Amino acid sequence: MLQKISLSLVLSFFSYVSFAQTPVSGGIYQNTTWTLAGSPYVVTGSIVVFPGKTLNIEPGVEIQINNQTSSNIYIETRGTINCVGTDALPIKIYALNDTMNNVAWQGFICTSSQGGVLNADRFQISNAYFPFSYETPLSNYNYTNCTFKRCFQAVTVGESVNLSNCQFIDNEVGVYGWANFTIDDCLFKDNTTSIYAYASVLTMTNSDFIDNQIGLSFAANIFDSMYISDCQFLNNGLALNYPNKGVVQNCVFNENTTAIQAAYKCEILNNEFLNNELAIEASVNAEIHENIINNNLGGLLISNVSTVQDSPLIYNNQICGNTNYNVNNNTNMNYSLLSNCFCDLDSAQIETLLIDGYDDITKGLINYQIYDSSCTVLLGTVLKYGPGAGLEEATLDVRFENPVINEIVLVGESEFENIVVSDLSGKSRVITTSGSNRFDVSSLPAGFYVLSSVNEQQVRRSFVKM
């Protein structure tokens, strides 16, 4: 009988502990600690910590905002609030009602003009309009292992922010503000806008952007520098907008509506662009190289360039299998895209996926090369402008075997005295006959050339020197 009574007492005790909760509201007029033993704390009305007093919130505490009758509940400090959890025991703050709403309550407010101090880190916070609002912005915000979920504007930066291993999920805006951003190993998912930055410096590494309407968008020119490396952008509406004055490298862009929009004075290198509606929009002085741009609806769009000096550099990319176009030259300038591989042996097929002046006379022309399917062996060059270009019909009927080893032997009705051979850089060499229409080219390095003139009459014959 005694054993049954003891067991009943123990079960009653654990039942009491499991369902213990502490309702709180109103003013805090003396130093107070919200303990793990008293958790969860149910906030039934707004709270103010008065000047000179401190509210300490222990790691692991849960704060539940009972917002059933109002979304205007806030927790204000005119004294000090320490809301710092641990990696193992984060502090959790969330609304009890209307939990899909990003303005279900107002958040924490720091009234610094009355001596307010708000320290927060290693927490999980949800449903707040501004999770942590500072009357006087901090010089630096440091958040590690924090989660912001369904907030209106999760982090507002006034000078600098350092985010490490944080998660931003289903917010209207994840990070907004000015100056210096350092972001590492963070997740941005299901946000309307993940990051909207007026940046002096932005460094971002090892971070993932998944299912956002907008991933990272720069509002203006970066003052100093940008560095984005080893990130993933998956299934976003607009993954990366207006990257400028820096580098985007070693990233994966997959299944975005637009992967990179308006790349401006920046280097885009060694990235993978797969299954996007548009992979890259290259703009003023962008440098696009060593990328894989495959199986998108649109591969590379060149636009918003008005002078030759502002033209982007595009080289050593693999641009293959894109549905609507591999390259769309949406300017009136010519571009030499030599050294880019289009993974097709047929120049006619390559042409169907290059949109230039052959398709629309308002656009410039594109020179390109033909590689084998491995993108390692050069098979030919198509020059639409420059030396040897634009001469579709030869005035002379000249033929010779191609490829060439040591000499060109012209077949024709005339005796030919000299020829002009041009390399891909446009450098030309005049070669005189050694007799019987034979021209010694043994001194030419192996590569691709254009026979541009015979007896000072223009022709256009491409050949490979072995």
C-alpha positions in Angstrom: 0.0 0.0 0.0 2.9 2.4 0.9 4.6 1.6 -2.5 1.4 2.5 -4.4 1.1 5.8 -2.5 4.8 6.6 -3.1 4.5 5.8 -6.8 1.4 8.0 -7.0 3.2 10.9 -5.4 6.2 10.5 -7.8 3.9 10.5 -10.9 2.0 13.5 -9.6 5.3 15.3 -9.1 6.6 14.6 -12.6 3.2 15.6 -14.0 3.4 18.9 -12.2 6.9 19.5 -13.5 6.0 18.6 -17.1 3.1 21.1 -17.2 4.6 23.8 -15.0 4.3 27.3 -16.5 4.8 30.9 -15.2 2.5 33.7 -16.5 4.3 37.0 -16.7 3.4 40.6 -17.7 3.8 44.2 -16.6 6.8 45.9 -15.0 10.0 44.3 -13.7 11.1 46.5 -10.8 13.8 44.3 -9.3 16.5 42.0 -10.6 14.7 38.9 -11.9 15.7 35.5 -13.4 13.5 33.4 -15.6 14.7 29.9 -14.7 14.5 26.7 -16.6 12.6 25.2 -13.7 9.9 27.9 -14.2 9.7 27.5 -17.9 7.7 28.0 -20.0 7.0 31.7 -19.3 3.7 32.7 -20.8 3.7 36.4 -21.6 0.1 37.6 -21.3 0.8 41.3 -21.7 3.7 43.6 -22.5 6.7 43.6 -20.2 9.0 46.5 -19.3 12.3 46.0 -17.4 12.9 49.4 -15.6 16.2 51.3 -15.5 18.9 49.8 -13.3 17.2 46.4 -13.2 18.2 43.2 -14.9 16.2 40.3 -16.4 18.3 37.2 -16.9 16.8 34.4 -19.0 18.4 31.1 -18.4 19.5 28.8 -21.3 16.7 26.4 -22.4 13.9 28.7 -21.2 10.8 28.8 -23.4 8.9 32.1 -23.7 5.4 31.8 -25.1 3.6 34.9 -26.3 -0.1 34.6 -25.5 -1.2 36.8 -28.3 -4.8 35.6 -28.5 -6.3 39.1 -28.0 -3.5 41.3 -29.3 -0.5 41.4 -31.6 0.9 44.4 -29.8 2.7 42.5 -27.0 6.3 43.5 -26.6 9.2 42.9 -24.1 11.0 46.2 -23.5 14.2 46.9 -21.6 15.1 50.2 -20.1 17.5 48.3 -17.9 19.2 45.1 -19.0 17.9 41.9 -20.6 20.3 38.9 -21.0 18.7 36.5 -23.4 21.7 34.2 -24.1 21.3 30.5 -24.5 23.8 27.8 -25.3 24.3 25.6 -28.3 22.7 22.7 -26.4 20.0 24.8 -24.7 18.8 27.7 -26.9 16.2 30.1 -25.6 13.0 29.7 -27.5 10.5 32.6 -28.0 7.3 32.1 -30.0 3.7 33.1 -30.3 1.0 30.7 -29.1 -1.6 31.9 -31.5 -1.6 32.7 -35.3 1.8 31.1 -35.5 1.9 31.5 -39.3 1.8 35.3 -38.9 5.1 37.3 -39.0 3.6 40.1 -36.9 1.9 38.0 -34.2 3.8 40.1 -31.6 6.2 43.0 -31.6 9.4 41.5 -30.3 12.1 42.8 -27.9 12.7 46.5 -27.7 15.8 48.1 -26.3 15.3 51.7 -25.2 18.9 52.9 -25.0 18.0 56.5 -24.2 17.0 55.3 -20.7 20.0 53.0 -20.3 18.5 50.0 -22.0 20.9 47.0 -22.8 19.8 43.9 -24.7 22.1 41.0 -25.0 20.8 38.1 -27.2 22.4 35.1 -28.8 21.8 31.4 -29.3 18.1 31.6 -29.4 15.1 30.6 -31.6 12.6 33.4 -32.2 9.4 33.3 -34.2 6.4 35.5 -35.3 7.9 38.8 -34.2 7.6 42.1 -36.2 11.1 43.1 -35.3 12.6 40.4 -33.1 15.2 42.7 -31.5 14.7 46.4 -32.0 17.4 48.8 -30.8 16.6 52.5 -30.3 20.3 53.1 -30.9 21.6 50.4 -33.3 24.5 48.3 -32.1 27.8 48.8 -33.8 28.0 45.1 -34.4 25.4 42.3 -34.2 26.9 38.9 -33.5 24.5 36.0 -33.8 25.7 32.3 -33.5 23.4 29.3 -33.8 20.3 31.4 -33.9 17.0 30.8 -35.7 14.7 33.5 -37.0 11.4 32.1 -38.2 8.3 33.8 -39.6 9.4 37.3 -38.6 8.7 40.5 -40.5 12.3 41.8 -40.5 14.6 39.4 -38.7 17.8 41.4 -38.5 18.3 45.1 -39.1 21.9 46.1 -39.5 23.1 49.6 -38.7 26.9 49.1 -39.1 28.0 45.5 -39.1 26.7 42.0 -38.6 28.4 38.6 -38.1 26.1 35.6 -38.6 27.4 32.1 -38.0 25.4 28.9 -38.3 22.1 30.8 -38.2 18.8 29.9 -39.9 16.4 32.3 -41.5 13.1 30.6 -42.3 9.9 32.0 -43.8 10.6 35.7 -42.9 9.4 38.6 -44.9 13.0 39.9 -44.8 15.8 38.0 -43.3 18.6 40.5 -43.1 18.3 44.2 -44.1 20.7 47.1 -43.6 24.0 48.8 -44.2 27.8 48.4 -44.1 29.6 45.2 -43.3 28.2 41.7 -43.5 30.0 38.5 -42.6 27.9 35.4 -43.0 29.1 31.8 -42.7 27.3 28.4 -42.6 23.8 29.9 -42.6 20.5 28.7 -44.1 18.0 31.0 -45.8 14.8 29.2 -46.7 11.3 30.2 -47.7 11.9 34.0 -47.2 10.3 36.7 -49.3 13.7 38.4 -49.3 16.6 36.7 -47.5 19.1 39.5 -47.6 18.7 43.1 -48.9 22.1 44.8 -48.5 23.5 48.3 -48.9 27.0 46.9 -48.4 30.4 48.3 -47.9 31.8 44.8 -47.5 30.1 41.5 -47.8 31.8 38.2 -47.2 29.6 35.1 -47.4 30.7 31.4 -47.3 29.2 28.0 -47.0 25.6 29.2 -46.9 22.4 27.9 -48.5 19.5 29.8 -50.1 16.5 27.5 -50.7 13.0 28.3 -51.9 13.2 32.0 -51.4 11.5 34.6 -53.6 14.7 36.6 -53.5 18.0 35.3 -52.2 20.6 38.0 -51.9 20.0 41.4 -53.4 22.3 44.3 -53.4 20.5 47.6 -53.4 23.4 49.7 -54.7 27.1 49.5 -55.6 29.2 47.9 -53.0 31.6 50.5 -51.6 34.6 48.2 -51.0 34.3 44.5 -51.8 32.2 41.4 -52.1 33.2 37.8 -51.7 30.8 34.9 -52.1 32.1 31.3 -52.1 31.0 27.8 -51.6 27.3 28.6 -51.4 24.2 26.9 -52.8 21.2 28.7 -54.4 18.4 26.2 -55.0 14.9 26.9 -56.3 14.8 30.6 -55.7 12.9 33.1 -57.7 15.9 35.5 -58.0 18.9 33.9 -56.4 21.6 36.7 -56.6 20.8 40.2 -57.8 23.4 42.8 -58.8 26.6 41.2 -57.6 29.4 43.8 -58.0 32.9 44.7 -57.1 34.0 41.2 -56.0 33.9 37.5 -56.6 31.3 34.8 -56.8 33.0 31.4 -56.9 32.6 27.7 -56.2 28.8 28.0 -55.9 25.9 25.9 -57.2 22.9 27.5 -58.8 20.1 25.0 -59.5 16.5 25.4 -60.5 16.2 29.1 -59.9 14.1 31.4 -62.0 17.0 33.7 -62.4 20.3 32.6 -60.9 22.4 35.8 -61.3 20.9 39.0 -62.5 23.0 42.0 -63.6 26.5 40.9 -62.8 28.4 44.2 -62.7 32.2 44.7 -62.4 32.6 41.3 -60.7 34.2 38.0 -61.4 31.9 34.9 -61.7 34.1 31.8 -61.8 34.1 28.1 -61.2 30.3 27.9 -60.5 27.7 25.4 -61.7 24.5 26.7 -63.3 22.0 23.9 -63.9 18.2 23.9 -64.6 17.7 27.6 -64.1 15.3 29.6 -66.3 18.2 32.1 -66.7 21.7 31.3 -65.6 23.6 34.6 -65.8 22.9 38.1 -67.0 26.4 39.6 -67.7 26.6 43.3 -67.6 29.3 46.0 -67.4 32.8 44.7 -67.0 31.8 41.4 -65.6 34.3 38.6 -66.0 32.6 35.2 -66.5 35.0 32.2 -66.7 35.5 28.5 -65.8 31.8 28.0 -65.2 29.5 25.1 -66.1 26.3 26.6 -67.6 24.3 23.6 -68.7 20.7 22.6 -69.2 19.1 25.9 -68.4 16.3 27.5 -70.3 18.5 30.5 -71.0 22.3 30.2 -70.6 24.2 33.5 -70.7 22.5 36.9 -71.5 24.7 39.9 -72.3 22.8 43.1 -71.6 22.9 46.7 -70.3 26.3 47.4 -72.0 26.6 50.5 -74.1 30.3 50.8 -74.9 33.0 48.4 -76.0 35.1 49.4 -72.9 32.3 48.2 -70.6 31.9 44.8 -72.3 32.1 41.7 -70.2 34.9 39.1 -70.6 33.5 35.6 -71.2 36.0 32.7 -71.6 36.7 29.1 -70.7 33.1 28.3 -69.8 31.2 25.2 -70.7 27.8 26.4 -72.1 25.8 23.5 -73.3 22.4 22.1 -73.8 20.4 25.2 -72.8 16.9 25.2 -74.3 16.2 28.7 -75.6 19.8 29.9 -76.1 23.3 29.3 -74.9 24.2 32.9 -75.4 22.0 35.9 -76.2 23.8 39.0 -77.2 21.3 41.7 -76.2 23.7 44.5 -77.2 24.8 46.0 -80.5 28.5 45.2 -79.9 30.4 42.2 -81.2 31.8 39.6 -78.8 34.6 37.1 -79.2 33.6 34.0 -77.2 36.6 32.0 -78.3 37.6 29.3 -75.8 34.1 28.7 -74.6 32.8 25.2 -75.3 29.3 24.6 -76.6 29.5 20.7 -76.6 28.4 20.4 -80.2 30.4 19.3 -83.3 28.0 21.0 -85.7 28.4 24.7 -86.2 24.8 24.9 -87.6 23.5 23.5 -84.4 25.6 25.8 -82.3 24.3 28.8 -84.3 20.7 27.9 -83.4 21.5 28.5 -79.7 23.5 31.7 -80.3 21.3 34.8 -80.6 23.2 37.6 -82.3 23.2 39.8 -85.4 22.5 36.9 -87.6 19.1 36.6 -85.9 18.4 40.3 -85.2 20.2 43.1 -87.0 20.0 45.3 -83.9 22.4 42.9 -82.1 26.2 42.5 -82.4 27.9 39.3 -83.8 29.5 36.5 -81.9 32.7 34.7 -82.8 33.1 31.2 -81.3 35.0 27.9 -81.5 34.0 24.3 -82.0 35.2 21.7 -79.5 34.7 18.0 -79.2 32.2 16.7 -76.6 34.9 16.6 -73.9 35.6 20.3 -74.4 39.3 19.6 -74.7 40.0 19.3 -78.5 39.6 22.3 -80.7 37.9 21.4 -83.9 37.3 24.8 -85.6 36.6 28.5 -85.3 33.7 30.5 -86.7 34.6 34.2 -87.2 31.7 36.5 -88.0 33.8 39.7 -87.5 37.4 40.6 -87.5 40.2 39.3 -89.8 38.9 36.8 -92.3 35.3 37.3 -91.2 32.2 38.2 -93.1 33.5 36.8 -96.5 31.1 34.1 -97.1 31.9 33.9 -100.9 35.5 33.7 -102.1 36.4 35.6 -105.3 38.9 32.8 -106.0 38.1 29.1 -106.3 40.9 27.8 -104.1 41.0 24.4 -102.4 43.5 22.5 -100.2 43.6 19.5 -97.9 42.6 20.2 -94.3 44.1 19.7 -91.8 47.5 20.9 -92.8 50.8 19.5 -91.6 53.8 21.3 -93.1 52.5 23.0 -96.3 49.4 24.3 -98.0 49.0 23.1 -101.5 46.4 25.1 -103.3 44.4 23.6 -106.1 43.1 26.0 -108.7 43.3 27.3 -112.3 45.8 30.1 -111.5 49.3 30.3 -110.3 49.4 31.7 -106.7 52.3 33.7 -105.5 51.4 34.6 -102.0 48.9 33.9 -99.3 48.0 35.6 -96.0 47.3 33.5 -92.9 45.7 34.9 -89.7 45.7 33.3 -86.3 42.8 33.7 -83.8 44.3 36.8 -82.3 44.1 38.5 -85.7 47.9 38.5 -86.3 48.7 37.9 -89.9 51.6 36.4 -91.8 52.4 36.7 -95.5 53.8 33.5 -97.0 55.2 33.3 -100.6 55.1 30.2 -102.7 58.0 27.7 -102.8 56.7 26.7 -106.3 53.7 24.9 -107.8 51.3 26.6 -105.5 53.0 25.2 -102.4 53.3 27.3 -99.3 55.5 26.3 -96.4 53.6 26.6 -93.0 55.9 24.3 -91.0 56.9 27.2 -88.8 53.3 27.9 -87.7 52.4 26.5 -84.2 49.7 23.9 -84.2 46.3 25.5 -83.9 43.4 27.0 -85.9 44.0 29.5 -88.7 42.2 31.4 -91.4 43.5 31.7 -95.0 42.3 35.2 -95.5 44.0 36.3 -98.8 45.4 34.7 -101.9 47.3 36.9 -104.4 46.0 39.9 -102.4 42.4 38.9 -103.1 40.3 38.1 -100.1 39.1 34.6 -99.4 37.8 32.8 -96.3 39.1 29.4 -95.7 39.6 28.0 -92.2 42.1 25.2 -91.5 43.8 23.4 -88.7 47.6 23.2 -88.5 48.7 19.9 -87.0 
